[in-house]
Amino acid sequence: MESSFMILHHIGSLHSDDGTEEVKFSIDAYRGYRYASIRKYLKSDSYSGATRAGITMTPEIIKNVTAALEKVPDDASKLEDIEIGKFAKRPGMSVVVRISSYKGSRGLDLRQWQEDEVYTGWTKKGLRLPLNKMGEIKKLFKEMNDYFQQKDEPKK
């Protein structure tokens, strides 16, 4: 069994309007488990590379998020703050997808929610994607879902 981290397939990226941020969508593997990864990268004079902002999701969560996002219009700017879905990652941990406002900006928030005897609330794992890129976001999720569906089909 492979014990090291590997990027199996780069799905695509979202770029900020000013070119200083990039959010990469990929399929990764660690210790034999495949998962989807969405991670924010910065590009500046002082630092270029990965940030802590990001989230990983199982193939099942990707399938459910893709289906939930299909119901969201490409122009989501006029939507109220709303929870789109909550998907179990493991006992006591879920991925919550919602349109929300934070510090005056609105976005599609993908964040982990923890619920156990130690702590109940949001974790630091997650990121916010710009609402004006909803069409691209839905396409990237569909491509991640398609990747998992093709890899999981039995060989004939």
Secondary structure, 3 states (H helix, E strand, C coil): CCCCCEEEEEEEEEECCCCCEEEEEEEEEECCEEEEEEEEEEECCCCEEEEEEEEEECHHHHHHHHHHHCCCCCCCCCCCCEEEEEEEEECCEEEEEEEEEECCEEEEEEEEEEECCCCEEEEEEEEEEEHHHHHHHHHHHHHHHHHHHHHHCCCC
